[in-house]
Amino acid sequence: MKAWLAAEARRFWGTCVYSWRGWRAAWASEKTLRQWTLANALSIAAALLLPLSPGERALIVALGLLLLAAELMNTAIETVVNQLSPQRHPLAAKAKDCGSAAVALTAIAAGAAWVFVLWGLWVD
Ligand SMILES: Nc1ncnc2c1ncn2[C@@H]1O[C@H](COP(=O)(O)OP(=O)(O)OP(=O)(O)O)[C@@H](O)[C@H]1O
């Protein structure tokens, strides 16, 4: 049991290290990730300053973090495509375009949440 716990703790630590390494690599190469992170920081600050309910704040924060996760997955897709298909190919275009669409949809979801939350503040 003790050995199993130690192995699980090591595995979890490894996951944390790899994730932090991935974040730093994407941060260094992807301007879009840096821009979304700034937008997210402003969004979270606004959500904390405005008189929102805990549920509304949770929605804004969660969708903002999901947007960063979508951007990281898009970066992962772009990186693999660039490695496997440096020459132009319709399948490479499809993979990259789908990654972009995923980021765009998540951004629309976060924007829509803000519109409804602000609308709720306005009519109150
Ligand atoms: N190898 C390829 N084969 C075919 N089309 C490609 C290829 N690489 C890129 N494209 C097309 O160009 C678009 C932009 O690709 P690119 O790699 O420049 O992404 P990007 O503009 O850097 O994206 P982001 O701003 O999210 O980092 C893709 O969505 C795709 O339509």
The ligand as a Gaussian input file, in Angstrom:
#p B3LYP/6-31G(d) Opt

LIG

0 1
 N        0.661000      21.943000     -43.530000
 C       -0.458000      22.611000     -43.896000
 N       -1.219000      22.122000     -44.916000
 C       -2.336000      22.769000     -45.293000
 N       -2.800000      23.894000     -44.723000
 C       -2.099000      24.422000     -43.699000
 C       -0.885000      23.811000     -43.235000
 N       -0.400000      24.565000     -42.225000
 C       -1.276000      25.580000     -42.047000
 N       -2.305000      25.492000     -42.923000
 C       -3.465000      26.413000     -43.043000
 O       -3.101000      27.685000     -42.538000
 C       -3.890000      27.987000     -41.380000
 C       -3.031000      28.717000     -40.349000
 O       -2.022000      27.820000     -39.906000
 P       -0.854000      28.259000     -38.957000
 O        0.004000      27.095000     -38.659000
 O       -0.215000      29.483000     -39.532000
 O       -1.657000      28.627000     -37.672000
 P       -1.539000      29.987000     -36.894000
 O       -2.061000      31.096000     -37.762000
 O       -0.167000      30.047000     -36.369000
 O       -2.605000      29.705000     -35.749000
 P       -2.607000      30.387000     -34.303000
 O       -2.764000      31.854000     -34.555000
 O       -3.804000      29.728000     -33.646000
 O       -1.288000      29.991000     -33.650000
 C       -4.434000      26.631000     -40.889000
 O       -5.623000      26.787000     -40.122000
 C       -4.617000      25.899000     -42.189000
 O       -5.836000      26.282000     -42.820000

